[in-house]
């Protein structure tokens, strides 16, 4: 990973919601989705505030190119108990795709799940998003079902 020495991981806080929303919306523009996202940054930020105020846990991959400035490279969110390994979302800033950020976040997710006593990661991937499916296959995920007729359920033992 080109940024390996510069990347830090941390849990998201409510004040991160706007940057999380921007990253998700920018990333959604380059992925293939059955239904394009038509939500504003403000609305998406509110969605993330509700999630973080609930049971969502979000890991941020950040770097500080200069003191006092932090850049969000990508994030991964869990839904439910961490031990269940249910990855709700993985988004990498389009500028940082194919730099190892997604792999770094998924490796971290596997570690977190194992630390919580879990043994499996599960992700739901859009059927049209072949790039994401290929990415998860390189990480040894296997298709294990379909949800809502447009999402492939992919799992991996950790």
C-alpha positions as CSV (number, residue, x, y, z in Angstrom):
1,X,0.0,0.0,0.0
2,X,1.6,3.3,-1.0
3,X,0.3,5.1,2.1
4,X,1.1,2.3,4.5
5,X,3.3,4.4,6.8
6,X,0.8,7.3,6.7
7,X,-2.5,5.5,7.2
8,X,-4.2,5.3,10.6
9,X,-7.3,3.5,11.6
10,X,-9.8,4.8,14.1
11,X,-13.5,4.5,15.1
12,X,-15.8,7.0,13.6
13,X,-17.3,9.8,15.6
14,X,-20.5,11.8,14.9
15,X,-18.4,14.7,13.6
16,X,-17.1,12.4,10.8
17,X,-20.6,11.9,9.3
18,X,-20.3,14.5,6.6
19,X,-17.0,13.2,5.4
20,X,-18.3,9.6,5.5
21,X,-21.4,10.7,3.4
22,X,-19.2,12.5,0.8
23,X,-17.0,9.4,0.5
24,X,-19.9,7.0,0.1
25,X,-21.6,9.3,-2.5
26,X,-18.4,9.7,-4.5
27,X,-17.8,6.0,-4.4
28,X,-21.3,5.2,-5.4
29,X,-20.8,7.2,-8.6
30,X,-18.2,4.7,-9.8
31,X,-19.8,1.5,-8.7
32,X,-22.6,-0.2,-10.7
33,X,-25.8,-0.1,-8.8
34,X,-29.3,-1.3,-9.7
35,X,-30.7,1.9,-8.3
36,X,-28.5,5.0,-8.5
37,X,-28.2,7.0,-5.3
38,X,-30.2,10.2,-5.4
39,X,-29.6,11.5,-1.9
40,X,-27.8,14.7,-1.0
41,X,-24.7,14.9,1.1
42,X,-26.7,16.5,3.9
43,X,-29.3,13.7,3.8
44,X,-26.6,11.0,3.7
45,X,-24.8,12.7,6.6
46,X,-28.1,12.5,8.6
47,X,-28.3,8.8,7.7
48,X,-24.8,8.2,9.1
49,X,-25.6,10.2,12.3
50,X,-28.6,7.9,12.9
51,X,-26.5,4.8,12.3
52,X,-23.6,6.0,14.5
53,X,-26.1,6.9,17.2
54,X,-27.5,3.4,17.0
55,X,-25.5,0.2,16.8
56,X,-23.3,0.9,13.7
57,X,-19.6,0.7,14.3
58,X,-17.5,2.4,11.6
59,X,-13.7,2.1,11.1
60,X,-12.1,4.9,9.2
61,X,-8.8,4.7,7.3
62,X,-7.3,8.2,7.4
63,X,-4.1,10.0,6.8
64,X,-2.8,13.4,7.8
65,X,-0.9,14.9,4.9
66,X,-0.1,17.9,7.1
67,X,-0.5,18.6,10.8
68,X,-4.1,19.3,11.8
69,X,-5.5,18.0,8.5
70,X,-7.0,14.6,8.1
71,X,-8.1,13.0,4.9
72,X,-10.6,10.1,4.8
73,X,-9.3,7.4,2.5
74,X,-12.1,4.9,3.1
75,X,-14.3,3.4,5.7
76,X,-15.9,0.1,6.7
77,X,-19.1,-0.2,8.8
78,X,-20.5,-3.1,10.7
79,X,-24.1,-3.7,11.5
80,X,-25.1,-5.5,14.7
81,X,-22.7,-7.2,17.1
82,X,-19.1,-7.1,15.9
83,X,-18.7,-10.8,16.6
84,X,-21.3,-11.5,13.9
85,X,-19.0,-10.0,11.2
86,X,-21.8,-8.4,9.2
87,X,-20.1,-5.7,7.1
88,X,-22.7,-3.2,6.2
89,X,-20.6,-1.0,3.9
90,X,-17.0,-0.7,2.5
91,X,-16.2,2.5,0.6
92,X,-12.9,3.8,-0.6
93,X,-12.5,7.3,-1.9
94,X,-12.3,7.0,-5.8
95,X,-8.9,8.8,-5.6
96,X,-7.5,6.0,-3.5
97,X,-9.0,2.9,-5.2
98,X,-6.5,0.1,-6.0
99,X,-4.0,1.4,-3.4
100,X,-4.8,-1.3,-0.8
101,X,-7.1,0.7,1.4
102,X,-10.1,-1.7,0.9
103,X,-7.9,-4.8,1.7
104,X,-6.5,-3.0,4.7
105,X,-10.0,-2.3,6.0
106,X,-11.2,-5.8,5.4
107,X,-8.1,-7.3,7.1
108,X,-8.8,-5.1,10.0
109,X,-12.5,-6.2,10.0
110,X,-11.4,-9.8,10.2
111,X,-9.1,-9.1,13.1
112,X,-11.9,-7.2,15.0
113,X,-14.4,-10.0,14.4
114,X,-11.9,-12.7,15.6
115,X,-11.1,-10.5,18.7
116,X,-14.8,-10.5,19.5
117,X,-15.1,-14.3,19.2
118,X,-16.5,-14.3,15.7
119,X,-15.5,-16.6,12.8
120,X,-17.1,-15.2,9.7
121,X,-17.4,-12.0,7.6
122,X,-20.4,-11.4,5.5
123,X,-20.9,-8.7,2.9
124,X,-23.8,-7.9,0.5
125,X,-22.7,-6.9,-3.0
126,X,-24.7,-5.4,-5.8
127,X,-25.2,-8.0,-8.6
128,X,-24.0,-5.4,-11.2
129,X,-20.9,-4.4,-9.2
130,X,-18.5,-6.9,-10.8
131,X,-15.5,-5.0,-9.6
132,X,-16.5,-5.4,-5.9
133,X,-17.3,-9.1,-6.5
134,X,-13.9,-9.6,-7.9
135,X,-12.3,-7.7,-5.0
136,X,-14.0,-9.9,-2.5
137,X,-13.1,-13.1,-4.4
138,X,-9.4,-12.0,-4.2
139,X,-9.9,-11.9,-0.4
140,X,-11.3,-15.5,-0.5
141,X,-15.0,-14.6,-0.1
142,X,-17.5,-17.0,-1.7
143,X,-21.0,-16.3,-2.9
144,X,-23.4,-17.9,-0.4
145,X,-26.9,-16.5,-1.4
146,X,-28.9,-13.7,-2.8
147,X,-30.9,-11.0,-1.0
148,X,-33.6,-8.8,-2.4
149,X,-33.0,-10.1,-5.9
150,X,-30.1,-7.6,-6.4
151,X,-27.6,-8.4,-3.7
152,X,-25.1,-11.3,-3.7
153,X,-24.3,-12.4,-0.1
154,X,-20.6,-13.2,0.1
155,X,-19.0,-14.9,3.1
156,X,-15.5,-15.7,4.4
157,X,-14.3,-17.7,7.4
158,X,-11.8,-15.7,9.5
